[in-house]
Amino acid sequence: MESVAEGLWGLADVQESRGEIGKAVKCLEAICQCSTSFLPIIDIKTRLRIATLLLNHTHNVNQAKFHLERAQLLLKSIPSCFDLKCRAYTLLSQCYHLVGAIPQQKNILNKALDLATHGDDELSATLWSCNFTSQLANALIIEGEYHNAISALDHGYASATHICSPELQMFFVSSTLHVHLMQWEDVSVVASAVNRCSQVWESIEPDKREKCLGLFFYNELLQIFYQLKTCDYKSAAHHVDKLDAAVKADMQQIQELTEELDVINQRLSRSDLRNTERLALSEKQTLLQEQLNSMSRFGSSGTGFIEPSYGYARRASGDKLELAPPPFDGEWLPKSAVYVLVDLLVIIVSRPKGSFKEAGNRIQSGLQTITEELAKLGITDGVKEVDLQHSVIWMAGVYLMLMMQFLENKVAVDLTRAEFVEAQQALVLMRDWFSRFPTILQASESIIEMLRGQYAHSVHCFSDAAFHFLEAAKMTGSKSLQAMCQIYAAVSYICIGDAESSTMALDLIGPIYGVVDSFVGVREKTGVLFAYGLLLMKQHNLQEARIRLATGLQITHNNLGDLQLVSQYLTVLGSLALALRDTRQAKEILKSSLTLAKKLYDIPTQIWILSVLAALFKDLGEKGSEMENSEFKKKKVEDLQKRLADVRSSVHHLELVERIKLEPYKVREVDARQKIAGPSLRVGLDIPESVGLSAPGPARPSSRLSDFDTARRGKRRL
């Protein structure tokens, strides 16, 4: 009977290689359903194989769970088989995770950890223990037990130290940093975790570091998330450049190998090849295929270990960025998602500098890749959250969140460039995605509402803008985002211009200004100083306004590198200088501001600056400059008015501006939090909600600009 089992195993392998997964499963199930009993060990191995096929290639998690639970029962009666028992535990843990049964998962992992303490081979037992510890930390994170998760990861680090594995140490310290970034209780604690990662990474020998591509990307991404949170944009840009270079090098190498392989395949298709030549080409073909398949592997020791999956077809090894050696399935995100994330970070660090062409190209390519990956998961037009298989929800969530991040950046770029129609289309698309996937995209609800506020502000609907900003503040639990939305709302109130609105703006700015130093980074400080300076100008307290604005400009220039906000600050300070009769300084400042506004294609800000320059040239009696300035301004105003007319005539304009909350499709048929719980603590894309301040809203009529009523200028989010 053993030979029969081996024959069916072999046939199943053949069917799997052909992509006939159903037939492969039937071959294996024939062993389990045979009336003649096989040895328990054969039944166990067969069920593990079935479960692996089901997890890697289908959504049938419950059937996989059934076979694993049956295998586990059989294993209880066998005193040995340590490796098989561990494999059953790790696969069963993932099944429980996929169906959202976190308590059962924690229970099975604790049993697995107890088993690992009794392994005969210390190295193998320690590796399995580290694997179970990592999964347990994931489960603890989902239940919000951050401190226990960190304790589990520290235990894993100690085990990795015991077996002298710096790569595995790096895996655990990186995971710990990720938890700290998600929890963020103390800046010094997070900073210490960042430094610890850097130290452990440097302890790995250079030749080994080159093989740890997954760890390289994971560590660099976590470092960037920390630097964006603390507004250290210069350091973040340096790390983003490193990642971008690594992506390009990897893709270039894959392209070269693929092209070489295509040439060999074409030559092998010829019928006139001599046997010796064909043999040599076949050997080279095999070598190239192995190189392509192993480019992203952690090491050759992975052969023979079960490769778990999270409910979608098994990817080629070259499509994985593994973080740890077997028996781990230590991937954070699929390679395509990581590379898309790098594109997103390039956009985030380049957009404030006005690199809109680069940002636009990245947005377009990123959205295309995400759309393709969503299609592989069955997410096409018309598919809604309730239609998804449970086992694809985590991966769908990753790509959907990335989709929203890209669209958010597109809205910001388009509003900055006064491309209102394109911004409107991207915002409508965000709204439609949220309506179809309200649970998965729950965190995007406040962002969409905030973007509605920015859109409304850009098209002069200041009262509506303030409403949407304040609604966005209510929807989020992020104190940072709440503060930024309140600052935006204050600026919109200032733009309205009456005494009541100014009072409402002060009520919003005052509390934030009092606690601004308690925020991480300087994003909130630059925003509140800008808004407060505008309000002081509105109240004709020019000297005090100048002090606040000068301080904000210095912080913005030194820390954020946001050219648009710098341009705004300079414009306000130029207006102040003119109001204080310092015409020479006003002229220099305004010319610098206009240069930046032109670089950013920021038409509203250009009009604002030109209006102030008109008053300046009139005071100086420079008729020629005044006429030239007037002609340039006239063209810009006509351009802006046409853009505003186009966007206001759109069918989507009123529905975005009106004060009605977005309503998702009625698809909440599942326990939301359990259903979207991901299989890894390293899922959270903890990218800061905002990377600074952006463009002001459109200018009011120039006759009022000459009165230095610059407070009407708004800000949009970067």
Helices and strands as residue ranges (DSSP letters): H 2-17, H 21-32, H 40-57, H 61-76, H 82-98, H 102-116, H 122-142, H 146-162, H 166-183, H 187-203, H 206-209, H 213-229, H 233-268, H 275-294, G 300-302, G 317-319, H 335-350, G 351-353, H 356-376, G 385-387, G 390-392, H 393-416, H 420-436, H 444-458, H 462-475, H 479-496, H 499-515, G 516-518, H 523-538, H 542-555, I 556-560, H 563-579, H 583-599, H 603-620, H 623-648, H 653-657, H 672-675, H 702-705, G 710-712
